[in-house]
Amino acid sequence: MTLWPPRLLRDIRAEVNKMASNQRAAVSEDNIVAFRNHMDNYSSGELKKLSDHFRPDLVYVIENDILTVLQELTSRGVVTAQQAQDYHDWERNHDSASAAEKLADDILAMNQAAGLGLWECLFALQSRWAHPNLHGMVEELIQNGQNLLQENLLNENGHALDAELKACQVEHKAKLCDLTGMMKENKMPGRSEGQIFPISNRYVELKVISDRHFKKQTHQEHEALAAAGELNEYRLQRRIKSKLERITPDRLFRWCFRTHHVPLSVMVSGVAGVGKTTLVQKFIFDWATGKHYQKFAFVFFFKFRDLNTITEKRSLESLICQTYPHLQDKLPRVLEDPEKLLFIFDGLDESKTDLKLSRGGSQELCMNPGDVKPVTVIVASLLNQTLLKGCSVLLTSRPSKLTSLEAGIFHRVASIVGFLSKERERYFSMFFGDERVSREAFAYVRDSQVLYTLCYNPSYCWITCMALKPCFIARAGRPQPAPKTVTQLFVSYVTHIMANHTQERPEPQRMRDTLVKVGWLAEYGITNHILVFDLKYLQDFNVEFSPFLSGFLVENPQTDDSAQVTYSFLHLTIQEFFAALVHYLDYKEDKFRDTMDKARSCKEGDYEIFSRFLAGLSHPATKMPLEKYVGKFSAEATRKVIGWLSEMNYEELQSPEEPKGKRRLMNVLNLFFESQNSQLVHDVVGKAAHMDFSDLYLMPVDCTVLAYVLSCCEEIQRLTLDSCFIQNEGLERLRPELHKVRELSLLDNDLKDPTMKDICKALKHQNCRLEALSLGKNAFTEQCCEELASALAGNRTLLSLDLKKNKLRTGGLSYLSRVFESPECKIQKLGLQETGLSDESCGALCSALSQNSTLLHLNLSANNFTDRCAEDMHLLILTCPSLTEIRLGLSDFSPEVEKQLKSLQREGLDIHF
């Protein structure tokens, strides 16, 4: 490859940097020519290797807007118009992902000119897209292309090691391969083993959060996850496509276009059960089998839950030798080249000791592998590069732990997405085997939005499938009723274990005693932040591990050669469920009071799921299936929980002085939803509630919860959902209750035409109470205006309608004008600013409003009005009999016409420009 001229390289780098900082910048033809010349300097073999390397990014970027890519490719002669149509048809008949794969693969297989044409088109599209994957690819090609080729070779072939060290590496890889090669599904009672499958079949997708957004993003994400326990794929896809870089696990240590460096420290975050440990296991297995990152000669893997058992100070050398005794003789040689080493620490959130990470901190860090320090100090030293400078470090943690860490410590922060819709459906199909049953079960979960959203988490997906099994596979008699709430789901899961996975069903009292012992163990763990229990804990709580308990507890053999075994619950939420259940099975007032005091004082959301289970188990129908096996629940516990829920200060949560009030309010509504106690909700929320969730992301599951609360209220005075990104699915969940709201605001939610049917159903409801409706800043077009006009024509309650910043245009206004000219129209305030109205619109509006006797306020600002419609606007102002205010600012009137129209102002009529 020939050298690129420095002056032109500086020019093109400056252009890309400008784009990265300004998100969208114009790309001139000179820039494109410069980029083409740069790409011409790569040989055909080098270009193929680079294109193969970037293929996942290419496909993802093309998938983002394949039609725009096809237009650009056609305009530059890379594909013909017919070929573009064929790819567009493929997308319509299949999906955008497969169409993007086909397009990228076909073009790259043609010839070098076609491949260069694809890159050129994508470079040009930067002026339209602020896409991090696109910017990342282009900038890495320009600024790091040659280094990337060399690094890819190193990652494929590894370092040249002498025979002795190579033999040591081979042995180490074999050990890690055995440790990580297979995954075992959770073992069920009555089975000797859980289902085993290759780790290579697991799929985890990541989104990457740039370091500069580290504090803000992780804190917001922690709040949302702690409160709701799930992610919404629509919200996520929107954020990924607009702001975040999507990355695969084998790219975690790739060059970063934001910092222009290869990261040495990476954090992978995700809620419990979403797949952090699975990702790490797959990552290590792929390294051990030579699939990626061979630039690391040795990888060392530790779990914080194992490190918790080490109470005395240690050195890094002793830590490695304890876990990997086969390295003991060669360890000094292994540690000689830190840049060839990767350390992985899984589960920072499970660490009993805080990891004090501060780049300018005064704590005494390790300088040498033999320094004896607490384990967390060793980890901090590796991250701060005072120990083994140049080594790489990968940590995993739940989001809650990230909020306390200093921004900048980690060069890259990634969050695990979990299962999107296709992965959930595939999981159900694999779990049930029978296509009909899996389809029915998945359809039920999809309709029950709470359960469907939970299934983004692979662990929840497994629990959901286990709980639904008796509901869709009837061995005898009719299937059981399917659960609706999260508490009901876990009740179904536990009863399923008791009914089908115990060789001899114990008598109720014995079953109750067993669950009480397990419950107090779980409760102690929750209140003391303990997730892993050694044998002494089980003995202290009189828990005897048995085949029955293996449905809830699992044995964790230690990674070293010792015979020590620890125990943990299958999933954190199962531990939280039993921690809540024990208060109903063995009520002790002092313990209940202490636990509730801790839950109230906790600010990090650690007790959110526990509290939901506590609320859910108070409902008679929810606990009834369990009572068949363990006897009646404590009436006093039920009374105390209902009392606690009744004391929720709804007005205080609504106070603007409460900084996190909106999220806390949604948490409380989740408690009400789990309780399924409509009278309690009615009493707490009140008869004429005000609810404001503006600027809070509301997932479809949040909308399901909110709809339940609205169903318990006689009337809602005001519901503000501005900038909540509720989308079509969320609004569909809310629709049955929207007619109860007097003032409804849905500004800035990216709502599209199909959602108008839900709004219209509320307007047409026979008991509609809507008086003010704000639909501004959405994605409505003239296509939905006929349906809206039909609903407005039959409505007699609406007094204010805000449609600003929607693309209604003249066609849409023609439908709405028929409503405004009707003597039955009651609308007093109408907002039509920035709706694409033109001079032609003005005549229709003038004609309609001349018959209107109720309209007081009209906003027509920021439309495309010119002097051509001056006469119609003049007539509108003079003939609309009831008008008291009209706004016409930011239009294209000349100063003379603007002056003429202003002169029409009179007492009782204000004209604003």
ABEGO torsion letter per residue (X at the ends): XBBBBAAAAAAAAAAAAAAAAAGBBBBBAAAAAAAAAAAAABBAAAAAAAAAAAAAAAAAAAAABAAAAAAAAAAAGABBAAAAAAAAAAAAABBAAAAAAAAAAAAAABBAAAAAAAAAAAAAAAAABBBAAAAAAAAAAAAAAAAAAAAAAAAAAEBBBBAAAAAAAAAAAAAAAAAAABBBBBBBBGBABBBBBBAAABBBBBBBBBAAAAAAAAAAAAAAAAAAGBBBAAAAAAAAAAABBBBBAAAAABBBAAAGBBBABBBBBEBBGAGAAAAAAAAAAAAAAGABGAABABBBBBBAAAAAABABBBBAAAAAAAABAAAAAAAAAAAABAAABBBBBBGAAABABBBBBBAABABBBBABAABBBBAAAAAAAAAAGABGBGBBBBBBBBAAAAAABBBGABABBBBBAEBBAAAAAAAAAAAAGBAAAAAAAAAAAAABAAAAAAAABAAAAAAAAAAAAAAABBABEBBBBBBABAAAAAAAAAAAAAAAABABBBBAAAAAAAAAAAAAAAAAAAAAGBABBBAAAAAAAGBBBBAAAAAABBBBBBABABABBBBBBABAAAAAAAAAAAAAABBBAAAAAAAAAAAAABAAGAAAAAAAAAAAAABAAAAAAAAAAAEBBBAAAAAAAAAAAAABBAAAAABAABAAAAAAAAAAAAAAAAAGBAAAAAAAAEABBBBBABGBBBBAAAAAAAAAAAAABABBABBBABGAGAEAAAAAAAAAAAAABABBBABGAGBBAAAAAAAAAAAABAABABABBBABGBABBAAAAAAAAAAAAABAABABBBABGBBAEAAAAAAAAAAAABAABABABBBABGAGBBAAAAAAAAAAAAABAABABBBABGBABBAAAAAAAAAAAAABAABABBBABGBABBAAAAAAAAAABBBGBBBBX
